[in-house]
Amino acid sequence: MLPHHSKLTKYFFAAFVVVLLFYAYFEARNLLYGPQIVLQSGEAITVQEELIEISGTVKNVVEITLSGRPVFIDDTGFFTEKLLLADGLNRFVFEARDKFNRKTQEVLEVVYQIPTSDMTEHELLETDTIEEPLK
């Protein structure tokens, strides 16, 4: 026959199991969540400035690239990049990799509209559409 266990021993054992589970979760959270990219500008934006600054934060990341070139992050996971835009739609792909070689990506689309005060008279004439009524 097994020796009798007191209720206090059972409570200590249950508390030990709970603490052990919390510790296992704490140590495995990087593996569970994988790399994360959070951009401060959102998904798609429209601007009228040719030079913009994109910033954000990353978690659980060893390496991050912006359209194939490396992005430097600080100790807290914050990054900032200045980008020169072309007229129209600009697409930037952020790709991150963690220490387990899992990857994630975020796509930022920026539409650059040239302000009308910066357009030449010729460009303004090209954008205006004049329709003649049909006879």
HUFEN-V34694 format. One record per residue. N is the residue number from 1. PHI is phi in whole degrees, -180 to 180 (none if undefined). OMEGA is omega in radians with two decimals (* if undefined). Layout:
N_PHI_OMEGA, N_PHI_OMEGA
This chain:
1_none_3.14, 2_-77_3.11, 3_-66_-3.12, 4_-73_3.09, 5_-100_3.13, 6_-80_3.12, 7_-65_3.14, 8_-63_3.10, 9_-65_3.11, 10_-64_3.12, 11_-66_3.10, 12_-64_3.12, 13_-65_3.12, 14_-63_3.11, 15_-65_3.11, 16_-62_3.13, 17_-65_3.13, 18_-64_3.12, 19_-63_3.12, 20_-63_3.11, 21_-66_3.09, 22_-62_3.12, 23_-65_3.12, 24_-63_3.09, 25_-63_-3.13, 26_-59_-3.13, 27_-75_-3.06, 28_-98_-3.05, 29_-63_3.09, 30_-64_3.11, 31_-69_-3.11, 32_-71_-3.03, 33_-88_-3.13, 34_72_-3.12, 35_-72_-3.13, 36_-133_3.08, 37_-122_3.08, 38_-124_3.11, 39_-92_-3.12, 40_-79_-3.07, 41_-88_3.13, 42_90_-3.05, 43_-87_-3.11, 44_-140_-3.13, 45_-135_3.07, 46_-119_-3.11, 47_-131_3.06, 48_-121_3.08, 49_-112_-3.08, 50_-76_-3.14, 51_-110_3.13, 52_-124_3.09, 53_-120_3.12, 54_-108_3.13, 55_-135_-3.14, 56_-178_3.11, 57_-132_3.09, 58_-130_3.07, 59_-132_3.09, 60_57_-3.04, 61_-120_3.02, 62_-98_-3.07, 63_-143_3.05, 64_-134_3.12, 65_-127_3.07, 66_-119_-3.10, 67_51_3.05, 68_96_3.13, 69_-108_-3.04, 70_-67_3.07, 71_-115_-3.12, 72_-92_3.14, 73_-117_3.11, 74_-88_-3.07, 75_-65_-3.13, 76_-89_3.14, 77_94_-3.12, 78_-88_3.05, 79_-138_3.06, 80_-147_-3.11, 81_-136_3.03, 82_-98_-3.06, 83_-131_3.07, 84_-96_-3.03, 85_-99_2.98, 86_-94_3.13, 87_-65_3.12, 88_97_-3.07, 89_-83_3.06, 90_-119_-3.09, 91_-118_-3.14, 92_-119_-3.11, 93_-112_3.05, 94_-96_3.13, 95_-124_-3.13, 96_-124_-3.14, 97_-132_3.10, 98_-99_-3.07, 99_-71_3.07, 100_-97_3.10, 101_67_3.02, 102_-88_-3.05, 103_-122_3.01, 104_-144_3.11, 105_-144_3.06, 106_-126_3.14, 107_-113_3.09, 108_-118_3.10, 109_-110_-3.12, 110_-122_3.09, 111_-102_3.11, 112_-102_3.08, 113_-110_3.11, 114_-68_3.10, 115_-61_-3.07, 116_-64_3.11, 117_-70_3.14, 118_-89_-3.11, 119_-79_3.07, 120_-79_-3.12, 121_-63_3.13, 122_-64_3.14, 123_-65_3.11, 124_-65_3.13, 125_-66_3.13, 126_-69_-3.10, 127_-82_3.11, 128_-76_3.12, 129_-113_3.11, 130_-110_-3.14, 131_-110_3.07, 132_-97_-3.14, 133_-69_3.11, 134_-74_3.14, 135_-102_*
